[in-house]
């Protein structure tokens, strides 16, 4: 039990201390999700548009290729 407490204390203190000192801004930025938010927002938009356009062209092409093959 004592070992677990010591390990946790060391890990928490060491990880937080090293992480904060090494990359305080990058970690906070990544955690906040400024880069993740735009990426996630952009993905749904282009995906929906691309899916709609591809869906229109895909069915006829796939249907024509399927019977030919």
C-alpha positions as CSV (number, residue, x, y, z in Angstrom):
1,X,0.0,0.0,0.0
2,X,2.8,2.4,0.9
3,X,4.5,1.6,-2.4
4,X,1.4,2.4,-4.4
5,X,1.0,5.8,-2.6
6,X,4.7,6.6,-3.2
7,X,4.5,5.6,-6.8
8,X,1.4,7.5,-7.4
9,X,2.8,10.6,-5.7
10,X,6.0,10.3,-7.7
11,X,4.2,9.7,-11.0
12,X,1.7,12.5,-10.5
13,X,4.4,15.0,-9.3
14,X,6.9,13.9,-11.9
15,X,4.5,13.7,-14.8
16,X,2.8,17.0,-14.0
17,X,6.0,18.8,-13.3
18,X,7.9,17.5,-16.3
19,X,4.9,17.8,-18.6
20,X,4.1,21.4,-17.5
21,X,7.8,22.5,-17.8
22,X,8.5,20.7,-21.0
23,X,5.4,21.6,-23.0
24,X,3.1,23.9,-21.1
25,X,1.6,25.7,-24.1
26,X,1.5,22.7,-26.6
27,X,-0.2,20.5,-24.0
28,X,-2.8,23.1,-23.1
29,X,-3.4,23.9,-26.7
30,X,-3.8,20.2,-27.6
31,X,-6.0,19.6,-24.6
32,X,-8.2,22.6,-25.3
33,X,-8.7,21.3,-28.8
34,X,-8.1,24.5,-31.0
35,X,-6.6,22.4,-33.7
36,X,-8.9,19.5,-33.0
37,X,-12.0,21.6,-33.2
38,X,-11.4,23.0,-36.7
39,X,-10.3,19.6,-37.9
40,X,-13.4,17.9,-36.6
41,X,-15.6,20.7,-37.9
42,X,-14.0,20.6,-41.4
43,X,-14.3,16.8,-41.7
44,X,-18.1,16.6,-41.4
45,X,-18.7,19.4,-43.9
46,X,-16.4,18.1,-46.7
47,X,-17.4,14.6,-46.0
48,X,-21.1,15.4,-46.3
49,X,-20.6,17.3,-49.6
50,X,-18.1,14.7,-50.9
51,X,-20.4,11.9,-49.9
52,X,-23.4,13.5,-51.7
53,X,-21.4,14.2,-54.9
54,X,-19.7,10.8,-54.8
55,X,-23.1,9.1,-54.0
56,X,-24.6,10.6,-57.1
57,X,-21.8,9.5,-59.4
58,X,-21.1,6.3,-57.5
59,X,-24.5,4.5,-58.0
60,X,-24.6,4.8,-61.8
61,X,-20.9,3.9,-62.2
62,X,-21.1,1.0,-59.8
63,X,-24.4,-0.2,-61.3
64,X,-23.0,-0.1,-64.8
65,X,-19.8,-1.8,-63.8
66,X,-21.6,-4.5,-61.9
67,X,-23.7,-5.9,-64.8
68,X,-20.9,-5.5,-67.2
69,X,-18.6,-7.5,-65.1
